[in-house]
């Protein structure tokens, strides 16, 4: 590594810095400050490095203030790939994209790692987890303590609770797979019912919501963040419609993750990948190969793609964990 200190320049005004600022990747990064190499905290891609009180922190451009000392140029900055320079304890992960690979073996190794290492999953999920019939599998993982957090949008919560209230998701009956009469109205009726209670939490407390993913989140004290979007109906009372607030909450939970699993949501998956340091393993599950490829293409090189149905993935993970837990009790 170089023997020159990092070049620090002052931010010109809030949100505006010198043109040669260093833009971060998601790889662990060190800077040389006063002759010593220090690790950048809060590593993520598309940020700047701000130095204050002897600490270097990855900081979004919008959060930089006039006078902040910002790393500029390339000298005195070193990034490294932990998967190449260190032993990979999450060694079953790889980024080969193929619909013909042995996904079952990857899931077996994931289950073994979760059980033996007592790790938890931070799920980033779209409503596909409801539509694909995986609600019971998610509830099982939550009750057994394998879920640290749920990150999603308005839709995953709406359709989960629609299923709890009406036995449908997007108006499709969960048992028959057929459209219900006037089922297209069920998601709006769900939002209305939750609004009547005041919140999802209140719906559980009042005994109105009695099952499902959101119910289990609250009963098991599992934090969740619902990030809103332009297309949201309602939205639900808990949905964060301020994008900066939603990003901050996502980032907070992602940086505490043991591993992240993205289920059928390209936009939330890419957004999470942008916030996630390369040291935290990530799995992207989607029936479309293009979705899991795009995540890696956008810079999340640690993402392991699994091309399969989200419901099948959750069923297999549930089965493998249940089998491991049963064998440990014998």
LUMSE-320976 format. One record per residue (C-alpha): x, y, z. Coordinates in nm, 3 decimals, always signed. Layout:
<pts>
+---------+---------+---------+
|    east |   north |      up |
+---------+---------+---------+
|       X |       Y |       Z |
...
+---------+---------+---------+
</pts>
This chain:
<pts>
+---------+---------+---------+
|    east |   north |      up |
+---------+---------+---------+
|  +0.000 |  +0.000 |  +0.000 |
|  +0.105 |  +0.361 |  -0.058 |
|  +0.301 |  +0.565 |  +0.196 |
|  +0.106 |  +0.882 |  +0.130 |
|  -0.175 |  +1.007 |  +0.353 |
|  -0.522 |  +1.050 |  +0.209 |
|  -0.599 |  +1.389 |  +0.060 |
|  -0.869 |  +1.568 |  +0.261 |
|  -1.061 |  +1.869 |  +0.133 |
|  -1.342 |  +2.068 |  +0.288 |
|  -1.697 |  +2.038 |  +0.159 |
|  -1.785 |  +2.360 |  -0.022 |
|  -2.141 |  +2.367 |  +0.108 |
|  -2.404 |  +2.121 |  +0.228 |
|  -2.430 |  +1.840 |  -0.028 |
|  -2.157 |  +1.985 |  -0.253 |
|  -1.792 |  +1.879 |  -0.239 |
|  -1.476 |  +1.913 |  -0.453 |
|  -1.503 |  +1.746 |  -0.793 |
|  -1.231 |  +1.487 |  -0.722 |
|  -1.408 |  +1.332 |  -0.422 |
|  -1.358 |  +0.957 |  -0.372 |
|  -1.676 |  +0.757 |  -0.435 |
|  -1.695 |  +0.433 |  -0.235 |
|  -1.763 |  +0.074 |  -0.335 |
|  -1.914 |  -0.186 |  -0.103 |
|  -1.568 |  -0.341 |  -0.043 |
|  -1.396 |  -0.287 |  +0.294 |
|  -1.182 |  +0.024 |  +0.264 |
|  -0.897 |  +0.179 |  +0.463 |
|  -0.750 |  +0.527 |  +0.445 |
|  -0.405 |  +0.641 |  +0.556 |
|  -0.443 |  +0.918 |  +0.812 |
|  -0.144 |  +1.068 |  +0.996 |
|  +0.071 |  +0.774 |  +0.889 |
|  -0.173 |  +0.506 |  +1.007 |
|  -0.427 |  +0.298 |  +0.815 |
|  -0.780 |  +0.315 |  +0.959 |
|  -1.089 |  +0.125 |  +0.850 |
|  -1.379 |  +0.317 |  +0.701 |
|  -1.692 |  +0.271 |  +0.913 |
|  -2.041 |  +0.207 |  +0.774 |
|  -1.905 |  +0.080 |  +0.442 |
|  -2.146 |  +0.096 |  +0.148 |
|  -2.132 |  +0.186 |  -0.218 |
|  -2.198 |  +0.530 |  -0.369 |
|  -2.094 |  +0.721 |  -0.059 |
|  -1.812 |  +0.962 |  +0.031 |
|  -1.555 |  +0.922 |  +0.308 |
|  -1.581 |  +1.192 |  +0.575 |
|  -1.308 |  +1.218 |  +0.840 |
|  -1.392 |  +1.354 |  +1.183 |
|  -1.230 |  +1.307 |  +1.524 |
|  -0.994 |  +1.043 |  +1.387 |
|  -1.275 |  +0.834 |  +1.236 |
|  -1.349 |  +0.775 |  +0.868 |
|  -1.717 |  +0.720 |  +0.789 |
|  -1.891 |  +0.635 |  +0.461 |
|  -2.141 |  +0.918 |  +0.423 |
|  -2.414 |  +0.986 |  +0.169 |
|  -2.358 |  +1.306 |  -0.033 |
|  -2.683 |  +1.453 |  +0.099 |
|  -2.552 |  +1.414 |  +0.457 |
|  -2.224 |  +1.599 |  +0.400 |
|  -2.213 |  +1.946 |  +0.558 |
|  -2.014 |  +2.253 |  +0.469 |
|  -1.663 |  +2.229 |  +0.611 |
|  -1.663 |  +1.848 |  +0.650 |
|  -1.329 |  +1.690 |  +0.558 |
|  -1.385 |  +1.466 |  +0.256 |
|  -1.141 |  +1.211 |  +0.108 |
|  -1.041 |  +1.314 |  -0.245 |
|  -0.839 |  +1.151 |  -0.520 |
|  -0.707 |  +0.795 |  -0.501 |
|  -0.391 |  +0.821 |  -0.291 |
|  -0.393 |  +0.696 |  +0.065 |
|  -0.703 |  +0.483 |  +0.000 |
|  -0.702 |  +0.103 |  -0.013 |
|  -0.995 |  -0.132 |  -0.067 |
|  -0.981 |  -0.509 |  -0.051 |
|  -1.205 |  -0.803 |  -0.138 |
|  -1.265 |  -1.016 |  +0.175 |
|  -1.372 |  -1.318 |  -0.033 |
|  -1.030 |  -1.324 |  -0.201 |
|  -0.801 |  -1.209 |  +0.079 |
|  -0.957 |  -1.404 |  +0.367 |
|  -1.092 |  -1.750 |  +0.437 |
|  -1.458 |  -1.755 |  +0.339 |
|  -1.660 |  -1.891 |  +0.631 |
|  -1.971 |  -1.867 |  +0.416 |
|  -1.803 |  -2.083 |  +0.156 |
|  -2.113 |  -2.232 |  -0.003 |
|  -2.187 |  -1.895 |  -0.160 |
|  -2.092 |  -1.834 |  -0.521 |
|  -2.228 |  -1.612 |  -0.796 |
|  -2.279 |  -1.868 |  -1.074 |
|  -2.620 |  -1.796 |  -1.228 |
|  -2.792 |  -2.106 |  -1.361 |
|  -3.140 |  -2.257 |  -1.342 |
|  -2.974 |  -2.601 |  -1.350 |
|  -2.745 |  -2.570 |  -1.050 |
|  -2.810 |  -2.777 |  -0.735 |
|  -3.000 |  -2.517 |  -0.535 |
|  -3.099 |  -2.783 |  -0.282 |
|  -2.733 |  -2.823 |  -0.180 |
|  -2.694 |  -2.449 |  -0.132 |
|  -3.007 |  -2.445 |  +0.084 |
|  -2.878 |  -2.740 |  +0.288 |
|  -2.553 |  -2.556 |  +0.359 |
|  -2.740 |  -2.238 |  +0.442 |
|  -2.963 |  -2.422 |  +0.691 |
|  -2.659 |  -2.589 |  +0.850 |
|  -2.484 |  -2.253 |  +0.886 |
|  -2.792 |  -2.091 |  +1.041 |
|  -2.848 |  -2.371 |  +1.292 |
|  -2.488 |  -2.451 |  +1.389 |
|  -2.365 |  -2.090 |  +1.398 |
|  -2.690 |  -1.958 |  +1.551 |
|  -2.726 |  -1.698 |  +1.278 |
|  -3.033 |  -1.506 |  +1.165 |
|  -3.167 |  -1.389 |  +0.829 |
|  -3.257 |  -1.034 |  +0.733 |
|  -3.524 |  -1.084 |  +0.465 |
|  -3.582 |  -0.833 |  +0.187 |
|  -3.907 |  -0.950 |  +0.035 |
|  -4.172 |  -0.859 |  -0.217 |
|  -4.532 |  -0.985 |  -0.201 |
|  -4.422 |  -1.299 |  -0.389 |
|  -4.366 |  -1.460 |  -0.050 |
|  -4.745 |  -1.440 |  -0.002 |
|  -4.848 |  -1.517 |  -0.361 |
|  -4.621 |  -1.826 |  -0.375 |
|  -4.770 |  -1.981 |  -0.061 |
|  -4.465 |  -1.932 |  +0.162 |
|  -4.635 |  -1.757 |  +0.455 |
|  -4.635 |  -2.066 |  +0.681 |
|  -4.267 |  -2.126 |  +0.611 |
|  -4.178 |  -1.769 |  +0.700 |
|  -4.387 |  -1.790 |  +1.017 |
|  -4.196 |  -2.106 |  +1.115 |
|  -3.857 |  -1.940 |  +1.067 |
|  -3.975 |  -1.640 |  +1.269 |
|  -4.104 |  -1.849 |  +1.558 |
|  -3.782 |  -2.050 |  +1.569 |
|  -3.569 |  -1.736 |  +1.592 |
|  -3.405 |  -1.747 |  +1.249 |
|  -3.536 |  -1.410 |  +1.128 |
|  -3.368 |  -1.091 |  +1.248 |
|  -3.563 |  -0.839 |  +1.043 |
|  -3.808 |  -0.801 |  +0.754 |
|  -3.757 |  -0.529 |  +0.494 |
|  -4.009 |  -0.477 |  +0.218 |
|  -4.263 |  -0.244 |  +0.064 |
|  -4.625 |  -0.164 |  +0.129 |
|  -4.742 |  -0.457 |  -0.084 |
|  -4.585 |  -0.743 |  +0.113 |
|  -4.770 |  -0.633 |  +0.427 |
|  -5.098 |  -0.557 |  +0.250 |
|  -5.120 |  -0.892 |  +0.073 |
|  -5.006 |  -1.084 |  +0.381 |
|  -5.289 |  -0.931 |  +0.581 |
|  -5.533 |  -0.971 |  +0.291 |
|  -5.455 |  -1.340 |  +0.311 |
|  -5.515 |  -1.340 |  +0.687 |
|  -5.850 |  -1.160 |  +0.650 |
|  -5.991 |  -1.303 |  +0.326 |
|  -5.783 |  -1.615 |  +0.241 |
|  -5.673 |  -1.442 |  -0.081 |
|  -5.373 |  -1.256 |  -0.219 |
|  -5.438 |  -1.020 |  -0.509 |
|  -5.789 |  -1.163 |  -0.498 |
|  -5.671 |  -1.521 |  -0.568 |
|  -5.792 |  -1.785 |  -0.322 |
|  -5.496 |  -1.940 |  -0.140 |
|  -5.648 |  -2.290 |  -0.145 |
|  -5.798 |  -2.315 |  -0.493 |
|  -5.573 |  -2.079 |  -0.688 |
|  -5.884 |  -1.930 |  -0.848 |
|  -6.006 |  -1.569 |  -0.843 |
|  -6.263 |  -1.487 |  -0.576 |
|  -6.572 |  -1.290 |  -0.666 |
|  -6.488 |  -0.923 |  -0.611 |
|  -6.147 |  -1.040 |  -0.485 |
|  -5.981 |  -0.746 |  -0.654 |
|  -6.125 |  -0.528 |  -0.374 |
|  -5.972 |  -0.730 |  -0.091 |
|  -5.642 |  -0.544 |  -0.067 |
|  -5.824 |  -0.210 |  -0.032 |
|  -6.058 |  -0.358 |  +0.228 |
|  -5.749 |  -0.478 |  +0.414 |
|  -5.595 |  -0.130 |  +0.420 |
|  -5.926 |  +0.015 |  +0.535 |
|  -5.951 |  -0.237 |  +0.819 |
|  -5.599 |  -0.159 |  +0.940 |
|  -5.669 |  +0.214 |  +0.918 |
|  -5.973 |  +0.154 |  +1.137 |
|  -5.752 |  -0.005 |  +1.400 |
|  -5.492 |  +0.270 |  +1.369 |
|  -5.190 |  +0.053 |  +1.279 |
|  -5.077 |  -0.305 |  +1.223 |
|  -4.960 |  -0.318 |  +1.584 |
|  -5.302 |  -0.203 |  +1.703 |
|  -5.476 |  -0.459 |  +1.480 |
|  -5.282 |  -0.735 |  +1.656 |
|  -5.339 |  -0.586 |  +2.002 |
|  -5.713 |  -0.559 |  +1.933 |
|  -5.736 |  -0.920 |  +1.811 |
|  -5.834 |  -0.814 |  +1.458 |
|  -5.519 |  -0.953 |  +1.292 |
|  -5.462 |  -1.311 |  +1.410 |
|  -5.216 |  -1.472 |  +1.167 |
|  -4.961 |  -1.413 |  +0.897 |
|  -4.617 |  -1.264 |  +0.857 |
|  -4.695 |  -0.921 |  +1.000 |
|  -4.881 |  -1.076 |  +1.293 |
|  -4.581 |  -1.299 |  +1.369 |
|  -4.338 |  -1.008 |  +1.336 |
|  -4.524 |  -0.827 |  +1.611 |
|  -4.578 |  -1.132 |  +1.832 |
|  -4.209 |  -1.234 |  +1.806 |
|  -4.079 |  -0.875 |  +1.837 |
|  -3.914 |  -0.890 |  +1.494 |
|  -3.854 |  -0.540 |  +1.353 |
|  -3.982 |  -0.458 |  +1.006 |
|  -3.952 |  -0.164 |  +0.768 |
|  -4.203 |  -0.096 |  +0.491 |
|  -4.065 |  +0.145 |  +0.232 |
|  -4.330 |  +0.319 |  +0.026 |
|  -4.338 |  +0.394 |  -0.346 |
|  -4.529 |  +0.598 |  -0.601 |
|  -4.768 |  +0.312 |  -0.681 |
|  -4.874 |  +0.226 |  -0.326 |
|  -5.240 |  +0.199 |  -0.236 |
|  -5.326 |  +0.340 |  +0.103 |
|  -5.054 |  +0.328 |  +0.217 |
|  -5.059 |  +0.138 |  +0.546 |
|  -4.999 |  +0.350 |  +0.859 |
|  -4.653 |  +0.197 |  +0.917 |
|  -4.533 |  +0.245 |  +0.557 |
|  -4.255 |  +0.502 |  +0.535 |
|  -4.336 |  +0.737 |  +0.248 |
|  -4.034 |  +0.958 |  +0.314 |
|  -3.764 |  +0.786 |  +0.106 |
|  -3.472 |  +0.930 |  +0.299 |
|  -3.623 |  +0.804 |  +0.625 |
|  -3.690 |  +0.462 |  +0.467 |
|  -3.332 |  +0.440 |  +0.333 |
|  -3.189 |  +0.524 |  +0.674 |
|  -3.397 |  +0.253 |  +0.843 |
|  -3.305 |  -0.004 |  +0.578 |
|  -2.937 |  +0.083 |  +0.614 |
|  -2.952 |  +0.055 |  +0.993 |
|  -3.089 |  -0.299 |  +0.983 |
|  -2.881 |  -0.417 |  +0.687 |
|  -2.555 |  -0.321 |  +0.859 |
|  -2.657 |  -0.538 |  +1.156 |
|  -2.740 |  -0.842 |  +0.940 |
|  -2.576 |  -1.185 |  +0.964 |
|  -2.691 |  -1.256 |  +0.610 |
|  -2.947 |  -1.105 |  +0.374 |
|  -3.193 |  -1.299 |  +0.159 |
|  -3.377 |  -1.114 |  -0.118 |
|  -3.703 |  -1.277 |  -0.228 |
|  -3.859 |  -1.171 |  -0.556 |
|  -3.801 |  -0.796 |  -0.543 |
|  -3.557 |  -0.641 |  -0.789 |
|  -3.585 |  -0.280 |  -0.676 |
|  -3.570 |  -0.344 |  -0.302 |
|  -3.296 |  -0.602 |  -0.363 |
|  -3.075 |  -0.364 |  -0.561 |
|  -3.140 |  -0.087 |  -0.309 |
|  -3.035 |  -0.317 |  -0.025 |
|  -2.727 |  -0.430 |  -0.217 |
|  -2.623 |  -0.067 |  -0.257 |
|  -2.635 |  -0.019 |  +0.120 |
|  -2.468 |  -0.347 |  +0.214 |
|  -2.094 |  -0.394 |  +0.273 |
|  -1.936 |  -0.683 |  +0.084 |
|  -1.853 |  -0.854 |  +0.414 |
|  -2.221 |  -0.944 |  +0.472 |
|  -2.334 |  -1.241 |  +0.260 |
|  -2.639 |  -1.202 |  +0.040 |
|  -2.862 |  -1.447 |  -0.145 |
|  -3.099 |  -1.336 |  -0.419 |
|  -3.389 |  -1.573 |  -0.496 |
|  -3.597 |  -1.514 |  -0.807 |
|  -3.763 |  -1.723 |  -1.075 |
|  -3.612 |  -1.493 |  -1.340 |
|  -3.237 |  -1.527 |  -1.399 |
|  -3.217 |  -1.168 |  -1.520 |
|  -3.320 |  -1.036 |  -1.179 |
|  -3.049 |  -1.216 |  -0.985 |
|  -2.790 |  -1.127 |  -1.249 |
|  -2.872 |  -0.757 |  -1.230 |
|  -2.796 |  -0.745 |  -0.858 |
|  -2.440 |  -0.866 |  -0.919 |
|  -2.405 |  -0.639 |  -1.221 |
|  -2.488 |  -0.338 |  -1.004 |
|  -2.185 |  -0.406 |  -0.782 |
|  -2.308 |  -0.652 |  -0.519 |
|  -2.043 |  -0.910 |  -0.603 |
|  -2.105 |  -1.114 |  -0.289 |
|  -2.464 |  -1.191 |  -0.392 |
|  -2.534 |  -1.561 |  -0.447 |
|  -2.807 |  -1.607 |  -0.710 |
|  -3.066 |  -1.883 |  -0.675 |
|  -3.296 |  -1.917 |  -0.975 |
|  -3.610 |  -2.080 |  -0.839 |
|  -3.958 |  -2.011 |  -0.708 |
|  -3.957 |  -1.820 |  -0.379 |
|  -4.218 |  -2.053 |  -0.231 |
|  -4.011 |  -2.360 |  -0.312 |
|  -3.699 |  -2.199 |  -0.168 |
|  -3.877 |  -2.122 |  +0.160 |
|  -4.030 |  -2.470 |  +0.178 |
|  -3.689 |  -2.636 |  +0.133 |
|  -3.523 |  -2.405 |  +0.386 |
|  -3.802 |  -2.476 |  +0.637 |
|  -3.764 |  -2.851 |  +0.580 |
|  -3.384 |  -2.849 |  +0.617 |
|  -3.389 |  -2.640 |  +0.935 |
|  -3.665 |  -2.850 |  +1.089 |
|  -3.468 |  -3.167 |  +1.011 |
|  -3.149 |  -3.028 |  +1.166 |
|  -3.331 |  -2.915 |  +1.479 |
|  -3.499 |  -3.253 |  +1.517 |
|  -3.168 |  -3.439 |  +1.482 |
|  -3.004 |  -3.215 |  +1.743 |
|  -3.275 |  -3.310 |  +1.994 |
|  -3.222 |  -3.686 |  +1.950 |
+---------+---------+---------+
</pts>
